[in-house]
Amino acid sequence: MGEVAATMKIMPEGVDTDLDDLKNKLEAALPEGSSMYGSEIEPVAFGLKALKLVVLVGDLEGGTESVEEAFAAVPGVESVQVTDLGRPV
């Protein structure tokens, strides 16, 4: 079994959301067998910023679903979207 790097775009509930705190909460919510590989803050519009996270998950059927569900349940998260899948470099 290999690993897949999933790039996820996390939209916060509002412009006043502390993205560093949100990132820590997301990292704590990661399901077993997945890990954070990298992150960056991406400007969206009108002061709103998104978190782009790269998460390593097992190369299994439905690999990112558990991570998406865990992230969506974190307070302060408006939406979770997988924007890219690939092998970690």
C-alpha positions in Angstrom: 0.0 0.0 0.0 1.3 3.4 -0.9 0.4 6.9 0.1 -1.5 9.6 -1.8 -1.0 13.4 -1.3 -4.3 15.1 -1.3 -4.4 18.9 -1.6 -7.4 20.3 0.2 -8.8 23.8 0.2 -10.4 24.7 3.5 -12.7 27.7 3.6 -13.2 29.3 7.0 -16.6 30.6 8.2 -15.5 34.2 7.9 -12.6 36.7 7.5 -12.1 37.0 11.3 -11.3 33.2 11.6 -7.8 32.7 13.1 -6.2 30.5 10.4 -3.3 29.4 12.5 -5.7 28.2 15.2 -7.9 26.5 12.6 -4.9 24.7 11.1 -4.0 23.3 14.6 -7.6 22.1 15.1 -7.6 20.5 11.6 -4.3 18.7 12.3 -5.6 17.4 15.7 -8.7 16.1 13.8 -6.8 14.0 11.3 -7.9 10.4 11.3 -5.5 7.7 12.1 -3.3 6.7 9.2 -3.2 10.2 7.7 -0.8 13.1 8.3 -0.2 16.7 7.5 2.5 17.2 4.8 2.3 20.9 4.2 0.2 24.0 4.3 -0.2 27.6 3.0 -2.6 30.4 3.2 -4.2 31.5 -0.1 -6.0 34.9 -0.5 -9.5 34.4 -2.0 -11.3 37.8 -2.2 -12.3 40.8 0.0 -10.0 39.8 2.8 -11.1 36.2 2.9 -8.3 33.6 2.9 -8.4 29.9 2.5 -6.1 27.2 4.0 -4.5 24.9 1.5 -3.4 21.7 3.2 -1.5 18.7 1.8 -2.5 15.6 3.6 -1.0 12.2 3.2 -3.5 9.3 3.2 -3.3 5.6 2.5 -3.9 4.5 -1.1 -7.2 2.8 -0.3 -10.7 3.1 -1.7 -12.4 6.2 -0.4 -9.0 7.5 0.8 -9.8 11.1 1.4 -13.4 10.7 2.6 -12.5 10.2 6.3 -10.3 13.3 6.2 -12.9 15.4 4.5 -15.6 14.4 7.0 -13.2 15.0 10.0 -12.3 18.4 8.7 -15.9 19.4 7.9 -16.8 18.7 11.6 -14.2 21.1 13.0 -15.8 24.4 14.3 -14.9 27.3 12.0 -14.8 25.3 8.8 -17.3 26.4 6.1 -16.3 23.9 3.4 -13.7 21.3 2.4 -12.7 20.6 -1.2 -10.1 18.2 -2.6 -8.3 20.2 -5.3 -5.6 17.7 -6.3 -4.5 14.1 -5.8 -1.1 12.6 -6.5 1.9 10.8 -5.3 4.0 12.6 -2.7 7.3 13.9 -4.0 
